[in-house]
Amino acid sequence: MEQCIGAAVAPSRLARLPSPHSEPARRSRRKTAILLAVLFASAWVPLGTAAPGAARQPVIKIVTQIQRADYEGDRTALKRLYDELTPFTKDNELASRVRYWRGFALWRRAINGFNDSVDSKEQEQDLTQALDEFNQSAALDPGFVDAKIGAGSCLGYLMYLNQKNPVRIQELVAQVVPVLKQAQAASPDNPRLLWVLGPSRWNTPPERGGGQDKAMEGYQKGLEAVRKQKGTVSDPLEPSWGEPELLMNLAWSNLNRTTPDLNAAEQYARSALELVPYWHYVRDILLPQIRDAKAKHN
């Protein structure tokens, strides 16, 4: 009988087993019940509720698509992907970064619109919505400098679109100055900040601290910074873009400076394409402009 496991208990051992009504047995049952309750609670997820972190991978996938659509100049995809991020704005863990990438999608949609002669009203609407997303991102995470950088750029483009409206310009200036000052104070060497500040410096007279050389110095400084930081950002939801954009702006600047350096312009453009071979603007617009300029020069 002792060898028939589960069939019976040897009489010699029967006396050692506690009665099911004894105090030791009751304590054993209570411990078992508590243990089962703890295990059940730790594994149980209410129906319709995602486990913590479950949204991260879907968001990363959409963000990757946003960045590619930006380089490809796919404005339709940028709007669709902006909408696809909507459900994730309620995720407390990810909300700030989700808002940032929603802003990024519409920001780049507006910028790409300059290459496609899009109606300025549509661009203004995209930039206004993007600005709201960046502001919400910064409100959720006040230390998130890149959200302020995006907001500052949107305000700058809105100023460009409203350059014939002095009242509106003053309203926008009152917003952009403190935002960019905060970003500069918090992260003066941020490569994306230096990229955003470049056009303003380019159009500011040298006697006021700007000029073409000043803008290009900023791009070079940003390029050095972003290359030093390469590989240090492990989270795909944290902004790390900048190297291709800075190379592109150096190409454009060398093409359009008072004394063009067309060889440098082409070299920078090709370096940008080595990083992003499918970049529509550089491949299909900027590089042909540089080649045309070289052909005329020769």
PASEBA-1860 file (N, C-alpha, C; in nm, 3 decimals):
! residues 298
1> MEQCIGAA> 0.083/-0.121/0.000/0.000/0.000/0.000/0.086/0.126/0.000 ~ 0.196/0.119/0.070/0.280/0.237/0.077/0.336/0.271/-0.060 ~ 0.347/0.170/-0.148/0.403/0.195/-0.279/0.299/0.243/-0.378 ~ 0.173/0.234/-0.342/0.065/0.282/-0.431/0.039/0.429/-0.402 ~ 0.122/0.512/-0.464/0.116/0.654/-0.435/-0.020/0.710/-0.471 ~ -0.084/0.779/-0.378/-0.212/0.842/-0.401/-0.329/0.749/-0.375 ~ -0.303/0.619/-0.359/-0.415/0.527/-0.338/-0.455/0.521/-0.193 ~ -0.356/0.527/-0.105/-0.387/0.518/0.038/-0.267/0.565/0.117
9> VAPSRLAR> -0.282/0.569/0.246/-0.174/0.606/0.336/-0.147/0.490/0.429 ~ -0.023/0.458/0.449/0.011/0.345/0.536/-0.044/0.368/0.676 ~ -0.101/0.262/0.737/-0.157/0.277/0.872/-0.055/0.331/0.970 ~ 0.074/0.295/0.951/0.173/0.340/1.047/0.191/0.491/1.043 ~ 0.149/0.552/0.932/0.165/0.697/0.918/0.035/0.772/0.947 ~ -0.071/0.700/0.956/-0.202/0.763/0.968/-0.211/0.848/1.093 ~ -0.148/0.800/1.198/-0.159/0.872/1.325/-0.087/1.005/1.321 ~ 0.007/1.016/1.228/0.083/1.141/1.223/0.011/1.251/1.148
17> LPSPHSEP> -0.088/1.218/1.067/-0.159/1.318/0.987/-0.258/1.394/1.074 ~ -0.258/1.527/1.063/-0.352/1.605/1.146/-0.495/1.587/1.098 ~ -0.586/1.599/1.189/-0.727/1.596/1.154/-0.760/1.717/1.067 ~ -0.847/1.702/0.966/-0.883/1.817/0.882/-0.948/1.929/0.961 ~ -0.991/1.898/1.082/-1.055/2.002/1.164/-0.961/2.057/1.271 ~ -0.837/2.007/1.270/-0.744/2.052/1.373/-0.692/2.192/1.339 ~ -0.633/2.259/1.440/-0.581/2.395/1.419/-0.467/2.396/1.317 ~ -0.372/2.301/1.321/-0.266/2.300/1.219/-0.323/2.289/1.078
25> ARRSRRKT> -0.426/2.208/1.062/-0.485/2.192/0.929/-0.550/2.321/0.883 ~ -0.619/2.387/0.977/-0.684/2.514/0.940/-0.580/2.618/0.902 ~ -0.468/2.623/0.978/-0.362/2.720/0.944/-0.302/2.690/0.806 ~ -0.285/2.561/0.777/-0.230/2.522/0.647/-0.322/2.565/0.535 ~ -0.455/2.547/0.554/-0.550/2.588/0.450/-0.548/2.739/0.430 ~ -0.535/2.816/0.541/-0.532/2.961/0.530/-0.409/3.007/0.451 ~ -0.293/2.945/0.481/-0.170/2.981/0.410/-0.182/2.952/0.261 ~ -0.243/2.836/0.231/-0.260/2.799/0.090/-0.352/2.898/0.019
33> AILLAVLF> -0.460/2.937/0.086/-0.555/3.032/0.026/-0.489/3.167/0.002 ~ -0.408/3.212/0.099/-0.340/3.341/0.083/-0.243/3.336/-0.034 ~ -0.166/3.226/-0.042/-0.069/3.211/-0.149/-0.137/3.213/-0.287 ~ -0.247/3.140/-0.299/-0.321/3.137/-0.425/-0.376/3.274/-0.460 ~ -0.422/3.348/-0.360/-0.477/3.482/-0.384/-0.369/3.576/-0.437 ~ -0.250/3.567/-0.376/-0.140/3.653/-0.420/-0.100/3.620/-0.563 ~ -0.085/3.489/-0.592/-0.046/3.448/-0.728/-0.151/3.490/-0.830 ~ -0.278/3.474/-0.793/-0.386/3.510/-0.885/-0.388/3.659/-0.912
41> ASAWVPLG> -0.369/3.739/-0.805/-0.374/3.885/-0.822/-0.259/3.934/-0.907 ~ -0.142/3.872/-0.892/-0.026/3.920/-0.969/-0.037/3.886/-1.116 ~ -0.111/3.780/-1.147/-0.122/3.738/-1.288/-0.245/3.793/-1.356 ~ -0.341/3.840/-1.281/-0.470/3.878/-1.338/-0.466/4.017/-1.398 ~ -0.514/4.030/-1.520/-0.529/4.160/-1.586/-0.674/4.174/-1.627 ~ -0.744/4.281/-1.586/-0.886/4.296/-1.622/-0.905/4.293/-1.772 ~ -1.016/4.241/-1.814/-1.049/4.238/-1.957/-1.049/4.379/-2.013 ~ -0.986/4.398/-2.129/-0.982/4.529/-2.193/-0.871/4.618/-2.143
49> TAAPGAAR> -0.789/4.569/-2.048/-0.679/4.649/-1.995/-0.546/4.589/-2.037 ~ -0.461/4.669/-2.102/-0.331/4.619/-2.146/-0.236/4.610/-2.028 ~ -0.152/4.509/-2.031/-0.050/4.497/-1.928/0.046/4.615/-1.937 ~ 0.108/4.656/-1.825/0.202/4.768/-1.828/0.311/4.745/-1.932 ~ 0.337/4.850/-2.014/0.440/4.839/-2.116/0.396/4.776/-2.246 ~ 0.272/4.727/-2.251/0.226/4.658/-2.372/0.217/4.751/-2.491 ~ 0.199/4.882/-2.467/0.183/4.978/-2.577/0.315/5.018/-2.639 ~ 0.425/4.990/-2.572/0.555/5.041/-2.618/0.590/4.994/-2.759
57> QPVIKIVT> 0.580/4.866/-2.786/0.619/4.815/-2.917/0.532/4.868/-3.031 ~ 0.398/4.872/-3.016/0.318/4.934/-3.121/0.353/5.081/-3.145 ~ 0.381/5.154/-3.039/0.418/5.295/-3.054/0.552/5.308/-3.126 ~ 0.649/5.226/-3.088/0.780/5.229/-3.153/0.765/5.201/-3.303 ~ 0.680/5.107/-3.337/0.658/5.074/-3.479/0.604/5.194/-3.554 ~ 0.507/5.264/-3.496/0.448/5.381/-3.563/0.551/5.494/-3.572 ~ 0.629/5.515/-3.467/0.731/5.621/-3.468/0.834/5.595/-3.578 ~ 0.875/5.471/-3.593/0.969/5.435/-3.700/0.911/5.468/-3.837
65> QIQRADYE> 0.783/5.441/-3.854/0.715/5.471/-3.980/0.704/5.621/-4.003 ~ 0.682/5.697/-3.896/0.675/5.843/-3.907/0.807/5.899/-3.959 ~ 0.916/5.853/-3.901/1.047/5.904/-3.942/1.077/5.872/-4.089 ~ 1.040/5.752/-4.132/1.063/5.716/-4.271/0.973/5.799/-4.363 ~ 0.846/5.815/-4.325/0.753/5.893/-4.407/0.799/6.038/-4.421 ~ 0.861/6.092/-4.315/0.917/6.227/-4.322/1.024/6.235/-4.430 ~ 1.121/6.145/-4.425/1.228/6.147/-4.525/1.175/6.121/-4.666 ~ 1.075/6.039/-4.677/1.019/6.009/-4.808/0.928/6.120/-4.861
73> GDRTALKR> 0.897/6.216/-4.774/0.808/6.325/-4.815/0.664/6.279/-4.831 ~ 0.626/6.175/-4.759/0.492/6.117/-4.771/0.399/6.186/-4.672 ~ 0.339/6.295/-4.713/0.255/6.375/-4.625/0.127/6.302/-4.586 ~ 0.075/6.222/-4.678/-0.046/6.145/-4.648/-0.020/6.046/-4.536 ~ 0.093/5.977/-4.543/0.127/5.881/-4.439/0.151/5.951/-4.305 ~ 0.212/6.067/-4.307/0.237/6.140/-4.182/0.108/6.174/-4.110 ~ 0.006/6.215/-4.185/-0.124/6.244/-4.123/-0.188/6.117/-4.069 ~ -0.181/6.010/-4.145/-0.241/5.883/-4.101/-0.171/5.832/-3.975
81> LYDELTPF> -0.039/5.839/-3.971/0.035/5.790/-3.856/0.014/5.877/-3.732 ~ -0.004/6.007/-3.756/-0.042/6.097/-3.646/-0.170/6.047/-3.581 ~ -0.268/6.013/-3.665/-0.396/5.962/-3.613/-0.380/5.827/-3.544 ~ -0.291/5.744/-3.596/-0.274/5.610/-3.538/-0.216/5.616/-3.396 ~ -0.149/5.723/-3.363/-0.095/5.738/-3.228/-0.199/5.786/-3.127 ~ -0.315/5.829/-3.175/-0.417/5.886/-3.086/-0.452/5.797/-2.968 ~ -0.477/5.666/-2.987/-0.517/5.583/-2.872/-0.412/5.576/-2.762 ~ -0.286/5.603/-2.795/-0.179/5.588/-2.697/-0.154/5.715/-2.615
89> TKDNELAS> -0.229/5.822/-2.645/-0.212/5.945/-2.568/-0.263/5.930/-2.425 ~ -0.339/5.825/-2.398/-0.393/5.802/-2.263/-0.301/5.715/-2.179 ~ -0.194/5.665/-2.239/-0.100/5.581/-2.165/-0.011/5.671/-2.079 ~ -0.026/5.663/-1.948/0.047/5.752/-1.859/0.198/5.742/-1.874 ~ 0.246/5.622/-1.899/0.390/5.600/-1.910/0.447/5.663/-2.037 ~ 0.370/5.661/-2.146/0.422/5.700/-2.277/0.367/5.833/-2.328 ~ 0.271/5.891/-2.259/0.195/6.004/-2.314/0.284/6.119/-2.363 ~ 0.386/6.155/-2.286/0.471/6.268/-2.326/0.540/6.240/-2.459
97> RVRYWRGF> 0.594/6.120/-2.474/0.665/6.088/-2.598/0.568/6.066/-2.714 ~ 0.453/6.011/-2.686/0.351/5.996/-2.791/0.310/6.133/-2.844 ~ 0.290/6.228/-2.752/0.255/6.365/-2.793/0.368/6.426/-2.877 ~ 0.491/6.400/-2.835/0.605/6.453/-2.912/0.603/6.402/-3.055 ~ 0.586/6.272/-3.074/0.592/6.216/-3.209/0.469/6.251/-3.291 ~ 0.356/6.274/-3.226/0.241/6.326/-3.299/0.273/6.467/-3.350 ~ 0.333/6.549/-3.263/0.376/6.682/-3.306/0.478/6.674/-3.417 ~ 0.574/6.583/-3.405/0.677/6.565/-3.506/0.615/6.533/-3.642
105> ALWRRAIN> 0.516/6.444/-3.643/0.453/6.403/-3.769/0.391/6.523/-3.843 ~ 0.319/6.607/-3.771/0.255/6.722/-3.836/0.355/6.833/-3.866 ~ 0.454/6.849/-3.783/0.562/6.946/-3.806/0.632/6.915/-3.938 ~ 0.673/6.789/-3.953/0.742/6.749/-4.076/0.646/6.746/-4.195 ~ 0.520/6.720/-4.170/0.422/6.727/-4.279/0.415/6.869/-4.335 ~ 0.418/6.967/-4.247/0.416/7.107/-4.290/0.545/7.144/-4.363 ~ 0.661/7.101/-4.309/0.788/7.133/-4.373/0.797/7.071/-4.512 ~ 0.755/6.946/-4.523/0.754/6.882/-4.655/0.659/6.953/-4.752
113> GFNDSVDS> 0.559/7.020/-4.696/0.465/7.093/-4.780/0.530/7.207/-4.858 ~ 0.641/7.261/-4.805/0.710/7.368/-4.877/0.770/7.317/-5.007 ~ 0.803/7.188/-5.013/0.857/7.130/-5.135/0.749/7.099/-5.237 ~ 0.624/7.088/-5.191/0.514/7.047/-5.277/0.416/7.160/-5.308 ~ 0.453/7.283/-5.273/0.366/7.400/-5.296/0.228/7.381/-5.237 ~ 0.224/7.329/-5.115/0.097/7.308/-5.045/0.040/7.442/-5.003 ~ -0.091/7.453/-4.998/-0.157/7.576/-4.956/-0.111/7.616/-4.816 ~ -0.078/7.742/-4.798/-0.022/7.789/-4.670/-0.120/7.772/-4.555
121> KEQEQDLT> -0.249/7.776/-4.583/-0.349/7.757/-4.476/-0.341/7.616/-4.421 ~ -0.319/7.520/-4.509/-0.306/7.381/-4.464/-0.179/7.364/-4.382 ~ -0.072/7.427/-4.426/0.053/7.421/-4.350/0.036/7.485/-4.212 ~ -0.033/7.597/-4.210/-0.053/7.666/-4.082/-0.135/7.580/-3.987 ~ -0.234/7.509/-4.041/-0.314/7.421/-3.957/-0.228/7.308/-3.900 ~ -0.144/7.247/-3.984/-0.055/7.141/-3.936/0.039/7.192/-3.828 ~ 0.097/7.309/-3.851/0.192/7.364/-3.755/0.124/7.401/-3.623 ~ 0.003/7.450/-3.631/-0.071/7.486/-3.509/-0.102/7.362/-3.427
129> QALDEFNQ> -0.145/7.256/-3.495/-0.172/7.130/-3.425/-0.044/7.070/-3.368 ~ 0.063/7.077/-3.447/0.191/7.024/-3.400/0.238/7.100/-3.276 ~ 0.223/7.231/-3.278/0.260/7.314/-3.164/0.184/7.272/-3.039 ~ 0.055/7.245/-3.054/-0.025/7.202/-2.941/0.026/7.069/-2.885 ~ 0.062/6.976/-2.975/0.114/6.847/-2.930/0.246/6.864/-2.855 ~ 0.336/6.946/-2.909/0.464/6.969/-2.842/0.443/7.034/-2.705 ~ 0.351/7.129/-2.699/0.323/7.195/-2.570/0.268/7.096/-2.467 ~ 0.180/7.006/-2.513/0.126/6.905/-2.422/0.235/6.808/-2.376
137> SAALDPGF> 0.325/6.774/-2.468/0.437/6.687/-2.433/0.524/6.752/-2.324 ~ 0.554/6.881/-2.343/0.637/6.952/-2.245/0.564/6.968/-2.112 ~ 0.433/6.985/-2.117/0.357/6.998/-1.992/0.360/6.868/-1.912 ~ 0.358/6.755/-1.983/0.362/6.624/-1.917/0.501/6.593/-1.862 ~ 0.604/6.648/-1.927/0.742/6.626/-1.883/0.819/6.757/-1.900 ~ 0.814/6.845/-1.800/0.876/6.978/-1.812/1.025/6.976/-1.843 ~ 1.093/6.866/-1.815/1.236/6.858/-1.843/1.268/6.806/-1.983 ~ 1.166/6.781/-2.063/1.185/6.724/-2.195/1.215/6.837/-2.295
145> VDAKIGAG> 1.344/6.862/-2.318/1.388/6.976/-2.399/1.343/6.965/-2.545 ~ 1.343/6.843/-2.599/1.311/6.828/-2.741/1.169/6.871/-2.775 ~ 1.077/6.860/-2.679/0.942/6.909/-2.704/0.942/7.060/-2.721 ~ 1.025/7.130/-2.642/1.035/7.276/-2.653/1.103/7.316/-2.783 ~ 1.199/7.235/-2.828/1.266/7.262/-2.955/1.166/7.252/-3.069 ~ 1.084/7.148/-3.068/0.982/7.133/-3.171/0.883/7.248/-3.169 ~ 0.843/7.289/-3.049/0.749/7.401/-3.037/0.812/7.528/-3.093 ~ 0.939/7.552/-3.061/1.007/7.671/-3.111/1.014/7.674/-3.263
153> SCLGYLMY> 1.041/7.559/-3.324/1.047/7.554/-3.470/0.910/7.580/-3.533 ~ 0.806/7.520/-3.474/0.670/7.544/-3.526/0.637/7.694/-3.522 ~ 0.671/7.758/-3.413/0.645/7.902/-3.400/0.723/7.981/-3.504 ~ 0.846/7.939/-3.532/0.926/8.006/-3.634/0.864/7.994/-3.772 ~ 0.816/7.876/-3.806/0.752/7.857/-3.936/0.619/7.933/-3.944 ~ 0.549/7.939/-3.833/0.425/8.017/-3.832/0.455/8.165/-3.854 ~ 0.568/8.214/-3.801/0.609/8.352/-3.825/0.636/8.373/-3.974 ~ 0.702/8.276/-4.035/0.731/8.286/-4.180/0.601/8.293/-4.261
161> LNQKNPVR> 0.505/8.210/-4.225/0.379/8.207/-4.300/0.296/8.333/-4.276 ~ 0.322/8.403/-4.164/0.244/8.523/-4.130/0.328/8.649/-4.138 ~ 0.431/8.648/-4.222/0.524/8.761/-4.225/0.459/8.891/-4.270 ~ 0.344/8.885/-4.334/0.275/9.007/-4.377/0.171/9.053/-4.274 ~ 0.167/8.987/-4.161/0.070/9.019/-4.056/0.147/9.059/-3.929 ~ 0.180/9.188/-3.913/0.265/9.232/-3.801/0.206/9.202/-3.664 ~ 0.076/9.207/-3.652/0.013/9.178/-3.523/0.036/9.032/-3.484 ~ 0.013/8.945/-3.581/0.033/8.802/-3.556/0.181/8.771/-3.529
169> IQELVAQV> 0.269/8.839/-3.598/0.412/8.820/-3.577/0.450/8.851/-3.433 ~ 0.399/8.961/-3.381/0.430/9.000/-3.243/0.378/8.895/-3.144 ~ 0.260/8.840/-3.172/0.206/8.735/-3.086/0.298/8.612/-3.084 ~ 0.346/8.577/-3.202/0.431/8.459/-3.214/0.568/8.482/-3.152 ~ 0.623/8.602/-3.170/0.753/8.635/-3.109/0.745/8.622/-2.957 ~ 0.635/8.668/-2.901/0.618/8.662/-2.755/0.616/8.517/-2.706 ~ 0.580/8.425/-2.793/0.579/8.283/-2.754/0.713/8.216/-2.780 ~ 0.775/8.247/-2.895/0.894/8.172/-2.935/1.016/8.208/-2.853
177> VPVLKQAQ> 1.031/8.334/-2.814/1.152/8.376/-2.742/1.170/8.300/-2.611 ~ 1.068/8.295/-2.522/1.090/8.222/-2.397/1.109/8.072/-2.416 ~ 1.042/8.014/-2.516/1.054/7.869/-2.540/1.196/7.832/-2.579 ~ 1.253/7.907/-2.674/1.389/7.876/-2.719/1.493/7.914/-2.615 ~ 1.466/8.016/-2.536/1.558/8.051/-2.427/1.564/7.938/-2.324 ~ 1.450/7.880/-2.294/1.446/7.767/-2.200/1.524/7.649/-2.255 ~ 1.507/7.621/-2.384/1.577/7.509/-2.446/1.728/7.534/-2.446 ~ 1.769/7.657/-2.478/1.912/7.689/-2.481/1.973/7.682/-2.341
185> AASPDNPR> 1.898/7.727/-2.242/1.950/7.722/-2.105/1.966/7.578/-2.056 ~ 1.872/7.492/-2.096/1.872/7.354/-2.048/1.970/7.266/-2.125 ~ 1.983/7.289/-2.257/2.066/7.200/-2.339/2.126/7.276/-2.457 ~ 2.223/7.363/-2.432/2.275/7.450/-2.538/2.341/7.376/-2.653 ~ 2.391/7.255/-2.629/2.460/7.180/-2.734/2.372/7.073/-2.798 ~ 2.243/7.078/-2.768/2.152/6.981/-2.828/2.156/6.995/-2.981 ~ 2.193/6.890/-3.055/2.207/6.904/-3.201/2.079/6.940/-3.273 ~ 1.965/6.899/-3.218/1.838/6.934/-3.282/1.804/7.081/-3.257
193> LLWVLGPS> 1.845/7.133/-3.143/1.828/7.276/-3.116/1.914/7.357/-3.213 ~ 2.038/7.317/-3.232/2.128/7.389/-3.322/2.076/7.383/-3.466 ~ 2.013/7.275/-3.502/1.952/7.263/-3.635/1.836/7.362/-3.649 ~ 1.754/7.370/-3.546/1.637/7.459/-3.549/1.681/7.606/-3.549 ~ 1.786/7.640/-3.475/1.830/7.779/-3.465/1.900/7.827/-3.593 ~ 1.949/7.736/-3.675/2.027/7.772/-3.793/1.961/7.872/-3.887 ~ 1.839/7.848/-3.933/1.776/7.942/-4.027/1.761/8.083/-3.969 ~ 1.730/8.092/-3.840/1.718/8.223/-3.777/1.853/8.295/-3.778
201> RWNTPPER> 1.959/8.223/-3.744/2.092/8.283/-3.745/2.133/8.323/-3.888 ~ 2.097/8.241/-3.984/2.130/8.268/-4.124/2.071/8.402/-4.169 ~ 1.949/8.429/-4.124/1.878/8.550/-4.167/1.900/8.670/-4.076 ~ 1.977/8.652/-3.969/2.007/8.762/-3.878/2.137/8.829/-3.919 ~ 2.140/8.963/-3.932/2.263/9.031/-3.974/2.379/9.004/-3.878 ~ 2.502/9.001/-3.930/2.620/8.976/-3.845/2.632/9.073/-3.729 ~ 2.592/9.200/-3.751/2.603/9.299/-3.644/2.506/9.268/-3.528 ~ 2.412/9.180/-3.552/2.318/9.139/-3.446/2.348/8.997/-3.399
209> GGGQDKAM> 2.467/8.947/-3.429/2.508/8.817/-3.380/2.476/8.700/-3.470 ~ 2.429/8.729/-3.592/2.393/8.621/-3.683/2.482/8.619/-3.806 ~ 2.425/8.575/-3.916/2.500/8.569/-4.041/2.519/8.427/-4.089 ~ 2.562/8.414/-4.214/2.577/8.282/-4.275/2.684/8.199/-4.204 ~ 2.796/8.260/-4.174/2.904/8.186/-4.107/2.859/8.138/-3.969 ~ 2.785/8.221/-3.898/2.737/8.186/-3.765/2.643/8.065/-3.772 ~ 2.555/8.067/-3.871/2.462/7.955/-3.887/2.537/7.826/-3.917 ~ 2.635/7.833/-4.005/2.709/7.713/-4.043/2.797/7.662/-3.929
217> EGYQKGLE> 2.848/7.753/-3.848/2.922/7.713/-3.728/2.832/7.631/-3.635 ~ 2.708/7.678/-3.622/2.612/7.605/-3.538/2.584/7.466/-3.592 ~ 2.568/7.455/-3.724/2.544/7.324/-3.784/2.663/7.230/-3.760 ~ 2.785/7.283/-3.774/2.904/7.201/-3.751/2.912/7.155/-3.605 ~ 2.881/7.247/-3.515/2.882/7.214/-3.373/2.779/7.105/-3.343 ~ 2.661/7.119/-3.403/2.556/7.019/-3.385/2.597/6.885/-3.440 ~ 2.665/6.885/-3.554/2.709/6.762/-3.618/2.809/6.689/-3.529 ~ 2.902/6.763/-3.471/2.999/6.703/-3.380/2.928/6.643/-3.258
225> AVRKQKGT> 2.830/6.716/-3.206/2.759/6.670/-3.086/2.679/6.544/-3.114 ~ 2.608/6.542/-3.226/2.522/6.426/-3.254/2.606/6.302/-3.284 ~ 2.723/6.320/-3.340/2.810/6.205/-3.367/2.870/6.151/-3.238 ~ 2.899/6.238/-3.144/2.948/6.193/-3.014/2.841/6.116/-2.938 ~ 2.716/6.156/-2.959/2.605/6.094/-2.887/2.555/5.965/-2.952 ~ 2.603/5.936/-3.073/2.554/5.821/-3.148/2.572/5.692/-3.067 ~ 2.463/5.618/-3.055/2.467/5.493/-2.982/2.441/5.506/-2.834 ~ 2.429/5.628/-2.784/2.406/5.647/-2.641/2.257/5.647/-2.605
233> VSDPLEPS> 2.171/5.665/-2.705/2.026/5.666/-2.681/1.972/5.529/-2.718 ~ 1.926/5.454/-2.618/1.880/5.317/-2.642/1.729/5.308/-2.661 ~ 1.656/5.409/-2.616/1.511/5.407/-2.625/1.468/5.472/-2.757 ~ 1.403/5.396/-2.848/1.361/5.452/-2.977/1.260/5.566/-2.965 ~ 1.197/5.581/-2.848/1.100/5.688/-2.831/1.166/5.819/-2.788 ~ 1.294/5.814/-2.756/1.368/5.936/-2.724/1.429/5.990/-2.854 ~ 1.409/6.119/-2.884/1.463/6.175/-3.009/1.615/6.165/-3.014 ~ 1.666/6.111/-3.125/1.811/6.105/-3.146/1.846/6.145/-3.289
241> WGEPELLM> 1.746/6.190/-3.366/1.769/6.230/-3.504/1.854/6.358/-3.505 ~ 1.908/6.391/-3.620/1.982/6.516/-3.631/2.099/6.511/-3.727 ~ 2.171/6.400/-3.732/2.289/6.396/-3.819/2.253/6.416/-3.966 ~ 2.157/6.342/-4.022/2.123/6.366/-4.163/2.073/6.509/-4.187 ~ 1.993/6.561/-4.093/1.937/6.694/-4.109/2.045/6.802/-4.109 ~ 2.143/6.787/-4.020/2.253/6.884/-4.014/2.339/6.877/-4.140 ~ 2.363/6.757/-4.192/2.437/6.742/-4.317/2.361/6.808/-4.432 ~ 2.230/6.790/-4.433/2.148/6.852/-4.537/2.157/7.004/-4.530
249> NLAWSNLN> 2.148/7.061/-4.409/2.154/7.206/-4.397/2.292/7.261/-4.434 ~ 2.396/7.184/-4.407/2.530/7.226/-4.450/2.542/7.222/-4.602 ~ 2.477/7.124/-4.664/2.476/7.119/-4.810/2.402/7.240/-4.867 ~ 2.284/7.267/-4.813/2.204/7.381/-4.860/2.280/7.512/-4.838 ~ 2.343/7.525/-4.722/2.415/7.648/-4.689/2.532/7.672/-4.782 ~ 2.607/7.568/-4.812/2.721/7.583/-4.903/2.676/7.614/-5.045 ~ 2.557/7.570/-5.081/2.502/7.602/-5.212/2.455/7.747/-5.218 ~ 2.397/7.797/-5.109/2.329/7.926/-5.112/2.406/8.039/-5.045
257> RTTPDLNA> 2.523/8.014/-4.991/2.600/8.120/-4.927/2.645/8.222/-5.031 ~ 2.684/8.339/-4.985/2.724/8.447/-5.075/2.834/8.402/-5.171 ~ 2.930/8.327/-5.118/3.034/8.267/-5.203/3.017/8.115/-5.195 ~ 2.941/8.056/-5.287/2.909/7.913/-5.278/3.034/7.825/-5.282 ~ 3.025/7.714/-5.210/3.126/7.608/-5.216/3.050/7.484/-5.265 ~ 3.046/7.468/-5.398/2.961/7.364/-5.456/3.015/7.224/-5.431 ~ 3.146/7.210/-5.423/3.201/7.079/-5.393/3.164/7.036/-5.251 ~ 3.174/7.129/-5.157/3.135/7.098/-5.019/2.986/7.068/-5.012
265> AEQYARSA> 2.907/7.146/-5.087/2.762/7.124/-5.089/2.729/6.982/-5.135 ~ 2.793/6.939/-5.242/2.766/6.804/-5.294/2.814/6.697/-5.197 ~ 2.928/6.720/-5.135/2.981/6.622/-5.040/2.887/6.605/-4.921 ~ 2.837/6.715/-4.867/2.744/6.706/-4.754/2.613/6.639/-4.796 ~ 2.564/6.670/-4.914/2.440/6.609/-4.961/2.456/6.458/-4.976 ~ 2.569/6.417/-5.032/2.593/6.273/-5.050/2.611/6.203/-4.915 ~ 2.672/6.271/-4.820/2.686/6.213/-4.686/2.550/6.193/-4.621 ~ 2.459/6.289/-4.642/2.323/6.274/-4.589/2.253/6.155/-4.653
273> LELVPYWH> 2.273/6.137/-4.784/2.209/6.025/-4.854/2.270/5.891/-4.816 ~ 2.395/5.890/-4.774/2.454/5.765/-4.725/2.380/5.717/-4.600 ~ 2.336/5.812/-4.518/2.262/5.778/-4.397/2.117/5.747/-4.427 ~ 2.057/5.823/-4.522/1.915/5.806/-4.555/1.902/5.805/-4.708 ~ 1.924/5.691/-4.773/1.923/5.685/-4.919/1.789/5.723/-4.982 ~ 1.681/5.712/-4.905/1.547/5.737/-4.959/1.497/5.878/-4.925 ~ 1.587/5.969/-4.889/1.544/6.105/-4.853/1.505/6.180/-4.979 ~ 1.377/6.202/-4.996/1.322/6.263/-5.117/1.381/6.401/-5.144
281> YVRDILLP> 1.382/6.487/-5.044/1.427/6.624/-5.066/1.572/6.629/-5.112 ~ 1.660/6.558/-5.042/1.802/6.564/-5.076/1.829/6.497/-5.210 ~ 1.770/6.381/-5.230/1.796/6.303/-5.352/1.736/6.366/-5.476 ~ 1.611/6.414/-5.464/1.536/6.456/-5.583/1.529/6.607/-5.604 ~ 1.566/6.684/-5.502/1.555/6.830/-5.515/1.690/6.897/-5.491 ~ 1.748/6.877/-5.373/1.871/6.949/-5.338/1.990/6.907/-5.423 ~ 2.013/6.778/-5.436/2.130/6.733/-5.513/2.122/6.776/-5.660 ~ 2.007/6.765/-5.726/1.997/6.818/-5.863/2.025/6.969/-5.870
289> QIRDAKAK> 1.981/7.045/-5.768/2.011/7.188/-5.766/2.162/7.213/-5.759 ~ 2.230/7.134/-5.679/2.375/7.149/-5.668/2.443/7.113/-5.800 ~ 2.397/7.007/-5.864/2.455/6.967/-5.993/2.433/7.072/-6.099 ~ 2.313/7.130/-6.100/2.284/7.237/-6.197/2.376/7.355/-6.174 ~ 2.397/7.391/-6.047/2.484/7.503/-6.015/2.627/7.475/-6.059 ~ 2.672/7.352/-6.042/2.808/7.315/-6.083/2.820/7.319/-6.236 ~ 2.716/7.276/-6.304/2.717/7.279/-6.450/2.724/7.422/-6.502 ~ 2.652/7.513/-6.440/2.654/7.653/-6.481/2.789/7.716/-6.449
297> HN> 2.846/7.676/-6.336/2.972/7.732/-6.293/3.086/7.691/-6.389 ~ 3.074/7.567/-6.438/3.177/7.518/-6.531/3.155/7.573/-6.673
END
